[in-house]
């Protein structure tokens, strides 16, 4: 039997029940989401990737997604959910990119795709 690997890209209000590694992307530029989708097509692994933008206006979903995620990657660009991002930055499972830097978190990345390649390989 042939098993195909696949990744779920999930936005509010949905969640998935798969036991795959779960990564939350917060306020990512859509070009980065597109790059990740292309990378995931060739990567031999299964992931749940939750995507949240401040314009989605569903902070209850965001809080649930935070609790379900092993890793969080966020863009530090100013947005309506800065109060959430400023609290998340203290967590050890948070990586970030963008102009804003945080002295208490040295997990700055150049872009999300680099983190995925470093963590999971070239696909």
Biopython code that builds the backbone (N, CA, C, O; Angstrom):
import numpy as np
from Bio.PDB.StructureBuilder import StructureBuilder

atoms = [
    (1, "UNK", "N", (0.840, -1.175, 0.000)),
    (1, "UNK", "CA", (0.000, 0.000, 0.000)),
    (1, "UNK", "C", (0.893, 1.250, 0.000)),
    (1, "UNK", "O", (1.854, 1.321, 0.766)),
    (2, "UNK", "N", (0.591, 2.203, -0.829)),
    (2, "UNK", "CA", (1.349, 3.435, -0.948)),
    (2, "UNK", "C", (0.756, 4.511, -0.045)),
    (2, "UNK", "O", (-0.437, 4.804, -0.123)),
    (3, "UNK", "N", (1.580, 5.094, 0.802)),
    (3, "UNK", "CA", (1.126, 6.176, 1.676)),
    (3, "UNK", "C", (1.690, 7.486, 1.151)),
    (3, "UNK", "O", (2.891, 7.608, 0.908)),
    (4, "UNK", "N", (0.819, 8.452, 0.982)),
    (4, "UNK", "CA", (1.247, 9.774, 0.534)),
    (4, "UNK", "C", (1.368, 10.691, 1.730)),
    (4, "UNK", "O", (0.554, 10.650, 2.652)),
    (5, "UNK", "N", (2.379, 11.502, 1.701)),
    (5, "UNK", "CA", (2.488, 12.509, 2.747)),
    (5, "UNK", "C", (1.735, 13.754, 2.277)),
    (5, "UNK", "O", (1.652, 14.040, 1.083)),
    (6, "UNK", "N", (1.204, 14.468, 3.229)),
    (6, "UNK", "CA", (0.486, 15.697, 2.901)),
    (6, "UNK", "C", (0.480, 16.601, 4.128)),
    (6, "UNK", "O", (0.698, 16.146, 5.251)),
    (7, "UNK", "N", (0.233, 17.856, 3.903)),
    (7, "UNK", "CA", (0.120, 18.823, 4.988)),
    (7, "UNK", "C", (-1.216, 19.525, 4.885)),
    (7, "UNK", "O", (-1.717, 19.791, 3.792)),
    (8, "UNK", "N", (-1.780, 19.817, 6.035)),
    (8, "UNK", "CA", (-3.041, 20.557, 6.110)),
    (8, "UNK", "C", (-2.737, 22.027, 6.343)),
    (8, "UNK", "O", (-2.004, 22.363, 7.273)),
    (9, "UNK", "N", (-3.278, 22.900, 5.527)),
    (9, "UNK", "CA", (-3.209, 24.342, 5.753)),
    (9, "UNK", "C", (-4.590, 24.756, 6.235)),
    (9, "UNK", "O", (-5.575, 24.599, 5.514)),
    (10, "UNK", "N", (-4.666, 25.282, 7.450)),
    (10, "UNK", "CA", (-5.947, 25.479, 8.120)),
    (10, "UNK", "C", (-6.086, 26.922, 8.586)),
    (10, "UNK", "O", (-5.156, 27.500, 9.148)),
    (11, "UNK", "N", (-7.263, 27.492, 8.343)),
    (11, "UNK", "CA", (-7.579, 28.852, 8.788)),
    (11, "UNK", "C", (-8.862, 28.817, 9.615)),
    (11, "UNK", "O", (-9.597, 27.830, 9.585)),
    (12, "UNK", "N", (-9.130, 29.903, 10.358)),
    (12, "UNK", "CA", (-10.375, 29.959, 11.145)),
    (12, "UNK", "C", (-11.593, 29.779, 10.240)),
    (12, "UNK", "O", (-11.609, 30.263, 9.108)),
    (13, "UNK", "N", (-12.578, 29.106, 10.729)),
    (13, "UNK", "CA", (-12.807, 28.602, 12.092)),
    (13, "UNK", "C", (-12.423, 27.131, 12.268)),
    (13, "UNK", "O", (-12.764, 26.529, 13.286)),
    (14, "UNK", "N", (-11.720, 26.542, 11.297)),
    (14, "UNK", "CA", (-11.491, 25.099, 11.288)),
    (14, "UNK", "C", (-10.295, 24.666, 12.132)),
    (14, "UNK", "O", (-9.387, 25.449, 12.410)),
    (15, "UNK", "N", (-10.324, 23.393, 12.531)),
    (15, "UNK", "CA", (-9.202, 22.684, 13.135)),
    (15, "UNK", "C", (-9.190, 21.287, 12.544)),
    (15, "UNK", "O", (-10.193, 20.833, 11.993)),
    (16, "UNK", "N", (-8.067, 20.607, 12.654)),
    (16, "UNK", "CA", (-7.981, 19.222, 12.208)),
    (16, "UNK", "C", (-7.598, 18.346, 13.391)),
    (16, "UNK", "O", (-6.992, 18.814, 14.354)),
    (17, "UNK", "N", (-7.954, 17.079, 13.307)),
    (17, "UNK", "CA", (-7.706, 16.150, 14.406)),
    (17, "UNK", "C", (-6.471, 15.284, 14.168)),
    (17, "UNK", "O", (-6.136, 14.456, 15.016)),
    (18, "UNK", "N", (-5.792, 15.453, 13.042)),
    (18, "UNK", "CA", (-4.593, 14.663, 12.766)),
    (18, "UNK", "C", (-3.548, 14.893, 13.850)),
    (18, "UNK", "O", (-3.461, 15.979, 14.423)),
    (19, "UNK", "N", (-2.768, 13.873, 14.123)),
    (19, "UNK", "CA", (-1.719, 13.961, 15.135)),
    (19, "UNK", "C", (-0.376, 14.371, 14.529)),
    (19, "UNK", "O", (0.678, 13.980, 15.030)),
    (20, "UNK", "N", (-0.414, 15.146, 13.468)),
    (20, "UNK", "CA", (0.808, 15.622, 12.820)),
    (20, "UNK", "C", (1.435, 16.737, 13.645)),
    (20, "UNK", "O", (0.744, 17.379, 14.436)),
    (21, "UNK", "N", (2.745, 16.980, 13.472)),
    (21, "UNK", "CA", (3.334, 18.177, 14.080)),
    (21, "UNK", "C", (2.540, 19.407, 13.630)),
    (21, "UNK", "O", (2.162, 19.524, 12.464)),
    (22, "UNK", "N", (2.296, 20.316, 14.571)),
    (22, "UNK", "CA", (1.434, 21.460, 14.293)),
    (22, "UNK", "C", (2.198, 22.759, 14.457)),
    (22, "UNK", "O", (2.853, 22.994, 15.472)),
    (23, "UNK", "N", (2.100, 23.595, 13.441)),
    (23, "UNK", "CA", (2.814, 24.867, 13.402)),
    (23, "UNK", "C", (1.800, 25.969, 13.132)),
    (23, "UNK", "O", (0.971, 25.859, 12.228)),
    (24, "UNK", "N", (1.876, 27.019, 13.918)),
    (24, "UNK", "CA", (1.000, 28.171, 13.749)),
    (24, "UNK", "C", (1.780, 29.307, 13.121)),
    (24, "UNK", "O", (2.854, 29.672, 13.601)),
    (25, "UNK", "N", (1.248, 29.862, 12.057)),
    (25, "UNK", "CA", (1.844, 31.004, 11.371)),
    (25, "UNK", "C", (0.982, 32.224, 11.651)),
    (25, "UNK", "O", (-0.207, 32.235, 11.333)),
    (26, "UNK", "N", (1.577, 33.253, 12.246)),
    (26, "UNK", "CA", (0.819, 34.450, 12.614)),
    (26, "UNK", "C", (1.295, 35.647, 11.809)),
    (26, "UNK", "O", (2.482, 35.975, 11.802)),
    (27, "UNK", "N", (0.362, 36.289, 11.135)),
    (27, "UNK", "CA", (0.613, 37.506, 10.354)),
    (27, "UNK", "C", (1.707, 37.354, 9.305)),
    (27, "UNK", "O", (2.401, 38.320, 8.986)),
    (28, "UNK", "N", (1.864, 36.147, 8.766)),
    (28, "UNK", "CA", (2.865, 35.960, 7.721)),
    (28, "UNK", "C", (2.429, 36.670, 6.452)),
    (28, "UNK", "O", (1.239, 36.784, 6.160)),
    (29, "UNK", "N", (3.412, 37.142, 5.709)),
    (29, "UNK", "CA", (3.133, 37.681, 4.386)),
    (29, "UNK", "C", (2.633, 36.521, 3.526)),
    (29, "UNK", "O", (3.139, 35.404, 3.641)),
    (30, "UNK", "N", (1.655, 36.772, 2.675)),
    (30, "UNK", "CA", (1.079, 35.697, 1.869)),
    (30, "UNK", "C", (2.099, 35.077, 0.927)),
    (30, "UNK", "O", (1.978, 33.902, 0.581)),
    (31, "UNK", "N", (3.095, 35.834, 0.509)),
    (31, "UNK", "CA", (4.139, 35.264, -0.346)),
    (31, "UNK", "C", (4.871, 34.155, 0.409)),
    (31, "UNK", "O", (5.267, 33.158, -0.195)),
    (32, "UNK", "N", (5.056, 34.317, 1.727)),
    (32, "UNK", "CA", (5.708, 33.272, 2.521)),
    (32, "UNK", "C", (4.806, 32.049, 2.670)),
    (32, "UNK", "O", (5.291, 30.918, 2.660)),
    (33, "UNK", "N", (3.520, 32.265, 2.806)),
    (33, "UNK", "CA", (2.579, 31.142, 2.884)),
    (33, "UNK", "C", (2.616, 30.366, 1.563)),
    (33, "UNK", "O", (2.620, 29.135, 1.567)),
    (34, "UNK", "N", (2.643, 31.074, 0.449)),
    (34, "UNK", "CA", (2.731, 30.417, -0.862)),
    (34, "UNK", "C", (4.017, 29.598, -0.983)),
    (34, "UNK", "O", (3.987, 28.473, -1.482)),
    (35, "UNK", "N", (5.146, 30.153, -0.529)),
    (35, "UNK", "CA", (6.415, 29.427, -0.572)),
    (35, "UNK", "C", (6.341, 28.144, 0.253)),
    (35, "UNK", "O", (6.844, 27.100, -0.162)),
    (36, "UNK", "N", (5.715, 28.230, 1.419)),
    (36, "UNK", "CA", (5.582, 27.052, 2.272)),
    (36, "UNK", "C", (4.692, 25.992, 1.638)),
    (36, "UNK", "O", (4.975, 24.797, 1.731)),
    (37, "UNK", "N", (3.626, 26.428, 0.998)),
    (37, "UNK", "CA", (2.733, 25.478, 0.331)),
    (37, "UNK", "C", (3.481, 24.729, -0.774)),
    (37, "UNK", "O", (3.329, 23.515, -0.913)),
    (38, "UNK", "N", (4.268, 25.430, -1.538)),
    (38, "UNK", "CA", (5.051, 24.791, -2.606)),
    (38, "UNK", "C", (6.068, 23.828, -2.003)),
    (38, "UNK", "O", (6.236, 22.712, -2.495)),
    (39, "UNK", "N", (6.746, 24.255, -0.939)),
    (39, "UNK", "CA", (7.725, 23.394, -0.271)),
    (39, "UNK", "C", (7.050, 22.131, 0.273)),
    (39, "UNK", "O", (7.580, 21.030, 0.125)),
    (40, "UNK", "N", (5.889, 22.290, 0.895)),
    (40, "UNK", "CA", (5.176, 21.149, 1.486)),
    (40, "UNK", "C", (4.766, 20.118, 0.434)),
    (40, "UNK", "O", (4.692, 18.926, 0.732)),
    (41, "UNK", "N", (4.502, 20.564, -0.782)),
    (41, "UNK", "CA", (4.118, 19.624, -1.843)),
    (41, "UNK", "C", (5.219, 18.614, -2.115)),
    (41, "UNK", "O", (4.937, 17.475, -2.487)),
    (42, "UNK", "N", (6.479, 19.020, -1.933)),
    (42, "UNK", "CA", (7.589, 18.108, -2.223)),
    (42, "UNK", "C", (8.194, 17.493, -0.962)),
    (42, "UNK", "O", (9.040, 16.604, -1.057)),
    (43, "UNK", "N", (7.778, 17.948, 0.203)),
    (43, "UNK", "CA", (8.346, 17.431, 1.450)),
    (43, "UNK", "C", (7.684, 16.111, 1.834)),
    (43, "UNK", "O", (6.457, 16.016, 1.839)),
    (44, "UNK", "N", (8.473, 15.101, 2.151)),
    (44, "UNK", "CA", (7.909, 13.797, 2.509)),
    (44, "UNK", "C", (7.518, 13.732, 3.991)),
    (44, "UNK", "O", (8.013, 12.884, 4.733)),
    (45, "UNK", "N", (6.645, 14.618, 4.404)),
    (45, "UNK", "CA", (6.206, 14.641, 5.788)),
    (45, "UNK", "C", (4.801, 15.187, 5.881)),
    (45, "UNK", "O", (4.279, 15.775, 4.933)),
    (46, "UNK", "N", (4.196, 14.984, 7.036)),
    (46, "UNK", "CA", (2.828, 15.433, 7.282)),
    (46, "UNK", "C", (2.862, 16.527, 8.347)),
    (46, "UNK", "O", (3.467, 16.353, 9.405)),
    (47, "UNK", "N", (2.219, 17.636, 8.065)),
    (47, "UNK", "CA", (2.156, 18.751, 9.008)),
    (47, "UNK", "C", (0.750, 19.321, 9.056)),
    (47, "UNK", "O", (0.009, 19.266, 8.075)),
    (48, "UNK", "N", (0.395, 19.866, 10.204)),
    (48, "UNK", "CA", (-0.771, 20.731, 10.310)),
    (48, "UNK", "C", (-0.235, 22.150, 10.420)),
    (48, "UNK", "O", (0.527, 22.457, 11.338)),
    (49, "UNK", "N", (-0.621, 23.006, 9.503)),
    (49, "UNK", "CA", (-0.155, 24.382, 9.508)),
    (49, "UNK", "C", (-1.367, 25.294, 9.646)),
    (49, "UNK", "O", (-2.171, 25.439, 8.725)),
    (50, "UNK", "N", (-1.475, 25.899, 10.815)),
    (50, "UNK", "CA", (-2.551, 26.855, 11.075)),
    (50, "UNK", "C", (-2.064, 28.238, 10.665)),
    (50, "UNK", "O", (-0.920, 28.614, 10.923)),
    (51, "UNK", "N", (-2.944, 28.977, 10.030)),
    (51, "UNK", "CA", (-2.607, 30.315, 9.521)),
    (51, "UNK", "C", (-3.574, 31.319, 10.120)),
    (51, "UNK", "O", (-4.791, 31.143, 10.065)),
    (52, "UNK", "N", (-3.011, 32.377, 10.696)),
    (52, "UNK", "CA", (-3.858, 33.424, 11.254)),
    (52, "UNK", "C", (-3.314, 34.798, 10.857)),
    (52, "UNK", "O", (-2.121, 35.078, 10.981)),
    (53, "UNK", "N", (-4.224, 35.638, 10.378)),
    (53, "UNK", "CA", (-3.948, 37.044, 10.071)),
    (53, "UNK", "C", (-4.855, 37.894, 10.943)),
    (53, "UNK", "O", (-5.975, 37.490, 11.253)),
    (54, "UNK", "N", (-4.389, 39.053, 11.338)),
    (54, "UNK", "CA", (-5.215, 39.893, 12.219)),
    (54, "UNK", "C", (-6.560, 40.247, 11.597)),
    (54, "UNK", "O", (-7.523, 40.497, 12.323)),
    (55, "UNK", "N", (-6.647, 40.274, 10.281)),
    (55, "UNK", "CA", (-7.912, 40.614, 9.619)),
    (55, "UNK", "C", (-8.956, 39.504, 9.740)),
    (55, "UNK", "O", (-10.112, 39.702, 9.365)),
    (56, "UNK", "N", (-8.564, 38.344, 10.256)),
    (56, "UNK", "CA", (-9.503, 37.227, 10.404)),
    (56, "UNK", "C", (-10.439, 37.416, 11.592)),
    (56, "UNK", "O", (-11.479, 36.762, 11.671)),
    (57, "UNK", "N", (-10.081, 38.300, 12.510)),
    (57, "UNK", "CA", (-10.952, 38.717, 13.620)),
    (57, "UNK", "C", (-11.541, 37.538, 14.400)),
    (57, "UNK", "O", (-12.747, 37.479, 14.637)),
    (58, "UNK", "N", (-10.684, 36.613, 14.789)),
    (58, "UNK", "CA", (-11.162, 35.468, 15.558)),
    (58, "UNK", "C", (-10.096, 35.090, 16.591)),
    (58, "UNK", "O", (-9.427, 34.065, 16.465)),
    (59, "UNK", "N", (-9.952, 35.938, 17.614)),
    (59, "UNK", "CA", (-8.910, 35.708, 18.615)),
    (59, "UNK", "C", (-9.166, 34.454, 19.445)),
    (59, "UNK", "O", (-8.217, 33.863, 19.961)),
    (60, "UNK", "N", (-10.414, 34.035, 19.587)),
    (60, "UNK", "CA", (-10.697, 32.780, 20.301)),
    (60, "UNK", "C", (-10.064, 31.610, 19.548)),
    (60, "UNK", "O", (-9.458, 30.731, 20.160)),
    (61, "UNK", "N", (-10.205, 31.600, 18.221)),
    (61, "UNK", "CA", (-9.572, 30.562, 17.405)),
    (61, "UNK", "C", (-8.060, 30.648, 17.543)),
    (61, "UNK", "O", (-7.391, 29.626, 17.691)),
    (62, "UNK", "N", (-7.516, 31.862, 17.496)),
    (62, "UNK", "CA", (-6.073, 32.047, 17.621)),
    (62, "UNK", "C", (-5.564, 31.454, 18.932)),
    (62, "UNK", "O", (-4.549, 30.757, 18.940)),
    (63, "UNK", "N", (-6.248, 31.719, 20.030)),
    (63, "UNK", "CA", (-5.827, 31.186, 21.328)),
    (63, "UNK", "C", (-5.851, 29.652, 21.322)),
    (63, "UNK", "O", (-4.949, 29.012, 21.862)),
    (64, "UNK", "N", (-6.869, 29.080, 20.718)),
    (64, "UNK", "CA", (-6.957, 27.626, 20.614)),
    (64, "UNK", "C", (-5.818, 27.092, 19.743)),
    (64, "UNK", "O", (-5.200, 26.083, 20.083)),
    (65, "UNK", "N", (-5.540, 27.755, 18.635)),
    (65, "UNK", "CA", (-4.460, 27.330, 17.744)),
    (65, "UNK", "C", (-3.103, 27.424, 18.448)),
    (65, "UNK", "O", (-2.244, 26.565, 18.250)),
    (66, "UNK", "N", (-2.908, 28.446, 19.255)),
    (66, "UNK", "CA", (-1.665, 28.575, 20.031)),
    (66, "UNK", "C", (-1.500, 27.358, 20.931)),
    (66, "UNK", "O", (-0.415, 26.781, 21.003)),
    (67, "UNK", "N", (-2.559, 26.968, 21.612)),
    (67, "UNK", "CA", (-2.502, 25.830, 22.531)),
    (67, "UNK", "C", (-2.290, 24.500, 21.824)),
    (67, "UNK", "O", (-1.767, 23.564, 22.428)),
    (68, "UNK", "N", (-2.682, 24.395, 20.563)),
    (68, "UNK", "CA", (-2.539, 23.148, 19.806)),
    (68, "UNK", "C", (-1.193, 23.035, 19.098)),
    (68, "UNK", "O", (-0.856, 21.966, 18.589)),
    (69, "UNK", "N", (-0.421, 24.111, 19.058)),
    (69, "UNK", "CA", (0.781, 24.170, 18.217)),
    (69, "UNK", "C", (2.060, 23.901, 18.999)),
    (69, "UNK", "O", (2.247, 24.403, 20.108)),
    (70, "UNK", "N", (2.930, 23.103, 18.403)),
    (70, "UNK", "CA", (4.240, 22.866, 18.989)),
    (70, "UNK", "C", (5.211, 24.003, 18.662)),
    (70, "UNK", "O", (6.135, 24.284, 19.426)),
    (71, "UNK", "N", (4.989, 24.647, 17.524)),
    (71, "UNK", "CA", (5.851, 25.737, 17.067)),
    (71, "UNK", "C", (4.984, 26.877, 16.567)),
    (71, "UNK", "O", (3.938, 26.659, 15.955)),
    (72, "UNK", "N", (5.436, 28.104, 16.835)),
    (72, "UNK", "CA", (4.739, 29.299, 16.363)),
    (72, "UNK", "C", (5.765, 30.161, 15.635)),
    (72, "UNK", "O", (6.849, 30.432, 16.152)),
    (73, "UNK", "N", (5.404, 30.583, 14.431)),
    (73, "UNK", "CA", (6.244, 31.489, 13.653)),
    (73, "UNK", "C", (5.416, 32.719, 13.370)),
    (73, "UNK", "O", (4.291, 32.620, 12.879)),
    (74, "UNK", "N", (5.972, 33.888, 13.679)),
    (74, "UNK", "CA", (5.183, 35.105, 13.479)),
    (74, "UNK", "C", (6.006, 36.219, 12.861)),
    (74, "UNK", "O", (7.222, 36.308, 13.029)),
    (75, "UNK", "N", (5.292, 37.054, 12.145)),
    (75, "UNK", "CA", (5.838, 38.274, 11.564)),
    (75, "UNK", "C", (5.664, 39.371, 12.607)),
    (75, "UNK", "O", (4.585, 39.526, 13.178)),
    (76, "UNK", "N", (6.724, 40.131, 12.855)),
    (76, "UNK", "CA", (6.645, 41.178, 13.874)),
    (76, "UNK", "C", (6.064, 42.488, 13.341)),
    (76, "UNK", "O", (6.021, 43.482, 14.065)),
    (77, "UNK", "N", (5.620, 42.498, 12.091)),
    (77, "UNK", "CA", (4.996, 43.702, 11.543)),
    (77, "UNK", "C", (3.829, 44.128, 12.432)),
    (77, "UNK", "O", (3.099, 43.289, 12.959)),
    (78, "UNK", "N", (3.668, 45.408, 12.587)),
    (78, "UNK", "CA", (2.602, 45.939, 13.439)),
    (78, "UNK", "C", (1.238, 45.485, 12.934)),
    (78, "UNK", "O", (0.953, 45.526, 11.737)),
    (79, "UNK", "N", (0.398, 45.048, 13.881)),
    (79, "UNK", "CA", (-0.947, 44.621, 13.517)),
    (79, "UNK", "C", (-1.878, 44.773, 14.712)),
    (79, "UNK", "O", (-1.446, 45.150, 15.802)),
    (80, "UNK", "N", (-3.141, 44.481, 14.504)),
    (80, "UNK", "CA", (-4.142, 44.611, 15.562)),
    (80, "UNK", "C", (-3.974, 43.575, 16.671)),
    (80, "UNK", "O", (-4.611, 43.688, 17.718)),
    (81, "UNK", "N", (-3.129, 42.573, 16.457)),
    (81, "UNK", "CA", (-2.935, 41.560, 17.493)),
    (81, "UNK", "C", (-1.541, 41.641, 18.132)),
    (81, "UNK", "O", (-1.020, 40.641, 18.627)),
    (82, "UNK", "N", (-0.953, 42.824, 18.117)),
    (82, "UNK", "CA", (0.358, 42.994, 18.754)),
    (82, "UNK", "C", (0.334, 42.609, 20.229)),
    (82, "UNK", "O", (1.333, 42.118, 20.756)),
    (83, "UNK", "N", (-0.791, 42.827, 20.896)),
    (83, "UNK", "CA", (-0.871, 42.456, 22.310)),
    (83, "UNK", "C", (-0.686, 40.946, 22.493)),
    (83, "UNK", "O", (-0.122, 40.517, 23.500)),
    (84, "UNK", "N", (-1.142, 40.148, 21.553)),
    (84, "UNK", "CA", (-0.958, 38.698, 21.608)),
    (84, "UNK", "C", (0.490, 38.358, 21.253)),
    (84, "UNK", "O", (1.131, 37.570, 21.949)),
    (85, "UNK", "N", (1.002, 38.943, 20.182)),
    (85, "UNK", "CA", (2.363, 38.642, 19.742)),
    (85, "UNK", "C", (3.386, 39.050, 20.802)),
    (85, "UNK", "O", (4.375, 38.344, 21.000)),
    (86, "UNK", "N", (3.167, 40.165, 21.480)),
    (86, "UNK", "CA", (4.102, 40.614, 22.508)),
    (86, "UNK", "C", (4.141, 39.658, 23.695)),
    (86, "UNK", "O", (5.171, 39.556, 24.361)),
    (87, "UNK", "N", (3.058, 38.961, 23.974)),
    (87, "UNK", "CA", (3.054, 37.943, 25.022)),
    (87, "UNK", "C", (3.682, 36.632, 24.524)),
    (87, "UNK", "O", (4.417, 35.974, 25.261)),
    (88, "UNK", "N", (3.394, 36.268, 23.303)),
    (88, "UNK", "CA", (3.920, 35.011, 22.750)),
    (88, "UNK", "C", (5.431, 35.003, 22.630)),
    (88, "UNK", "O", (6.056, 33.953, 22.774)),
    (89, "UNK", "N", (6.022, 36.142, 22.371)),
    (89, "UNK", "CA", (7.457, 36.206, 22.106)),
    (89, "UNK", "C", (8.272, 35.645, 23.265)),
    (89, "UNK", "O", (9.432, 35.275, 23.085)),
    (90, "UNK", "N", (7.684, 35.580, 24.433)),
    (90, "UNK", "CA", (8.384, 35.064, 25.616)),
    (90, "UNK", "C", (8.464, 33.536, 25.629)),
    (90, "UNK", "O", (9.249, 32.971, 26.390)),
    (91, "UNK", "N", (7.682, 32.874, 24.817)),
    (91, "UNK", "CA", (7.620, 31.407, 24.818)),
    (91, "UNK", "C", (8.815, 30.805, 24.073)),
    (91, "UNK", "O", (9.272, 31.367, 23.078)),
    (92, "UNK", "N", (9.318, 29.673, 24.547)),
    (92, "UNK", "CA", (10.498, 29.053, 23.908)),
    (92, "UNK", "C", (10.217, 28.427, 22.548)),
    (92, "UNK", "O", (11.154, 28.105, 21.817)),
    (93, "UNK", "N", (8.953, 28.248, 22.197)),
    (93, "UNK", "CA", (8.615, 27.622, 20.917)),
    (93, "UNK", "C", (8.242, 28.639, 19.840)),
    (93, "UNK", "O", (7.655, 28.275, 18.821)),
    (94, "UNK", "N", (8.578, 29.911, 20.061)),
    (94, "UNK", "CA", (8.215, 30.981, 19.124)),
    (94, "UNK", "C", (9.449, 31.450, 18.353)),
    (94, "UNK", "O", (10.496, 31.747, 18.928)),
    (95, "UNK", "N", (9.286, 31.505, 17.043)),
    (95, "UNK", "CA", (10.295, 32.046, 16.122)),
    (95, "UNK", "C", (9.661, 33.245, 15.436)),
    (95, "UNK", "O", (8.445, 33.287, 15.252)),
    (96, "UNK", "N", (10.476, 34.219, 15.059)),
    (96, "UNK", "CA", (9.903, 35.421, 14.461)),
    (96, "UNK", "C", (10.805, 35.988, 13.375)),
    (96, "UNK", "O", (12.004, 35.712, 13.321)),
    (97, "UNK", "N", (10.192, 36.786, 12.516)),
    (97, "UNK", "CA", (10.932, 37.529, 11.504)),
    (97, "UNK", "C", (10.255, 38.885, 11.354)),
    (97, "UNK", "O", (9.119, 39.077, 11.788)),
    (98, "UNK", "N", (10.962, 39.813, 10.739)),
    (98, "UNK", "CA", (10.435, 41.157, 10.550)),
    (98, "UNK", "C", (11.373, 42.186, 11.150)),
    (98, "UNK", "O", (12.433, 41.853, 11.678)),
    (99, "UNK", "N", (10.967, 43.430, 11.058)),
    (99, "UNK", "CA", (11.840, 44.526, 11.493)),
    (99, "UNK", "C", (12.009, 44.607, 12.999)),
    (99, "UNK", "O", (13.089, 44.949, 13.481)),
    (100, "UNK", "N", (10.966, 44.302, 13.745)),
    (100, "UNK", "CA", (11.025, 44.403, 15.198)),
    (100, "UNK", "C", (11.869, 43.273, 15.769)),
    (100, "UNK", "O", (11.730, 42.119, 15.363)),
    (101, "UNK", "N", (12.746, 43.608, 16.714)),
    (101, "UNK", "CA", (13.598, 42.621, 17.361)),
    (101, "UNK", "C", (13.265, 42.562, 18.839)),
    (101, "UNK", "O", (12.829, 43.553, 19.424)),
    (102, "UNK", "N", (13.468, 41.406, 19.438)),
    (102, "UNK", "CA", (13.176, 41.200, 20.848)),
    (102, "UNK", "C", (14.432, 40.727, 21.553)),
    (102, "UNK", "O", (15.008, 39.704, 21.182)),
    (103, "UNK", "N", (14.859, 41.464, 22.566)),
    (103, "UNK", "CA", (16.069, 41.104, 23.290)),
    (103, "UNK", "C", (15.911, 39.786, 24.042)),
    (103, "UNK", "O", (16.878, 39.038, 24.184)),
    (104, "UNK", "N", (14.713, 39.495, 24.522)),
    (104, "UNK", "CA", (14.485, 38.280, 25.295)),
    (104, "UNK", "C", (14.300, 37.030, 24.455)),
    (104, "UNK", "O", (14.209, 35.933, 25.005)),
    (105, "UNK", "N", (14.242, 37.165, 23.137)),
    (105, "UNK", "CA", (14.051, 36.017, 22.266)),
    (105, "UNK", "C", (15.042, 36.128, 21.109)),
    (105, "UNK", "O", (14.931, 37.018, 20.266)),
    (106, "UNK", "N", (15.994, 35.229, 21.083)),
    (106, "UNK", "CA", (17.021, 35.241, 20.042)),
    (106, "UNK", "C", (16.671, 34.340, 18.862)),
    (106, "UNK", "O", (17.524, 34.063, 18.020)),
    (107, "UNK", "N", (15.432, 33.886, 18.797)),
    (107, "UNK", "CA", (15.016, 32.957, 17.754)),
    (107, "UNK", "C", (14.496, 33.693, 16.527)),
    (107, "UNK", "O", (13.417, 33.391, 16.016)),
    (108, "UNK", "N", (15.268, 34.651, 16.068)),
    (108, "UNK", "CA", (14.914, 35.424, 14.875)),
    (108, "UNK", "C", (15.333, 34.626, 13.641)),
    (108, "UNK", "O", (16.416, 34.042, 13.605)),
    (109, "UNK", "N", (14.474, 34.611, 12.647)),
    (109, "UNK", "CA", (14.762, 33.930, 11.389)),
    (109, "UNK", "C", (14.659, 34.935, 10.249)),
    (109, "UNK", "O", (14.015, 35.975, 10.387)),
    (110, "UNK", "N", (15.293, 34.625, 9.130)),
    (110, "UNK", "CA", (15.208, 35.520, 7.973)),
    (110, "UNK", "C", (13.853, 35.424, 7.299)),
    (110, "UNK", "O", (13.284, 36.434, 6.884)),
    (111, "UNK", "N", (13.337, 34.206, 7.191)),
    (111, "UNK", "CA", (12.002, 33.998, 6.639)),
    (111, "UNK", "C", (11.525, 32.615, 7.053)),
    (111, "UNK", "O", (12.342, 31.757, 7.389)),
    (112, "UNK", "N", (10.223, 32.385, 7.034)),
    (112, "UNK", "CA", (9.675, 31.106, 7.507)),
    (112, "UNK", "C", (10.186, 29.883, 6.745)),
    (112, "UNK", "O", (10.428, 28.841, 7.354)),
    (113, "UNK", "N", (10.353, 29.987, 5.442)),
    (113, "UNK", "CA", (10.804, 28.836, 4.665)),
    (113, "UNK", "C", (12.159, 28.348, 5.161)),
    (113, "UNK", "O", (12.384, 27.140, 5.224)),
    (114, "UNK", "N", (13.062, 29.249, 5.512)),
    (114, "UNK", "CA", (14.364, 28.852, 6.044)),
    (114, "UNK", "C", (14.209, 28.008, 7.303)),
    (114, "UNK", "O", (14.936, 27.033, 7.487)),
    (115, "UNK", "N", (13.267, 28.373, 8.172)),
    (115, "UNK", "CA", (13.046, 27.593, 9.396)),
    (115, "UNK", "C", (12.567, 26.186, 9.042)),
    (115, "UNK", "O", (13.044, 25.207, 9.616)),
    (116, "UNK", "N", (11.629, 26.080, 8.104)),
    (116, "UNK", "CA", (11.114, 24.768, 7.705)),
    (116, "UNK", "C", (12.224, 23.902, 7.112)),
    (116, "UNK", "O", (12.320, 22.718, 7.432)),
    (117, "UNK", "N", (13.057, 24.480, 6.257)),
    (117, "UNK", "CA", (14.146, 23.716, 5.633)),
    (117, "UNK", "C", (15.159, 23.293, 6.697)),
    (117, "UNK", "O", (15.626, 22.154, 6.687)),
    (118, "UNK", "N", (15.499, 24.188, 7.602)),
    (118, "UNK", "CA", (16.452, 23.857, 8.677)),
    (118, "UNK", "C", (15.893, 22.758, 9.584)),
    (118, "UNK", "O", (16.630, 21.875, 10.022)),
    (119, "UNK", "N", (14.606, 22.817, 9.859)),
    (119, "UNK", "CA", (13.978, 21.866, 10.775)),
    (119, "UNK", "C", (13.663, 20.535, 10.119)),
    (119, "UNK", "O", (13.875, 19.487, 10.730)),
    (120, "UNK", "N", (13.160, 20.548, 8.884)),
    (120, "UNK", "CA", (12.661, 19.331, 8.244)),
    (120, "UNK", "C", (13.457, 18.891, 7.012)),
    (120, "UNK", "O", (13.214, 17.803, 6.490)),
    (121, "UNK", "N", (14.383, 19.693, 6.545)),
    (121, "UNK", "CA", (15.149, 19.348, 5.365)),
    (121, "UNK", "C", (14.605, 20.005, 4.115)),
    (121, "UNK", "O", (13.619, 20.740, 4.165)),
    (122, "UNK", "N", (15.251, 19.737, 2.997)),
    (122, "UNK", "CA", (14.889, 20.390, 1.730)),
    (122, "UNK", "C", (13.612, 19.883, 1.086)),
    (122, "UNK", "O", (13.135, 20.478, 0.120)),
    (123, "UNK", "N", (13.059, 18.821, 1.589)),
    (123, "UNK", "CA", (11.802, 18.313, 1.022)),
    (123, "UNK", "C", (11.998, 17.353, -0.101)),
    (123, "UNK", "O", (11.024, 16.853, -0.664)),
]
sb = StructureBuilder()
sb.init_structure("model")
sb.init_model(0)
sb.init_chain("A")
sb.init_seg("    ")
for serial, (resi, resn, name, xyz) in enumerate(atoms, 1):
    if name == "N":
        sb.init_residue(resn, " ", resi, " ")
    sb.init_atom(name, np.array(xyz, "f"), 0.0, 1.0, " ", f" {name:<3s}", serial, name[0])
structure = sb.get_structure()
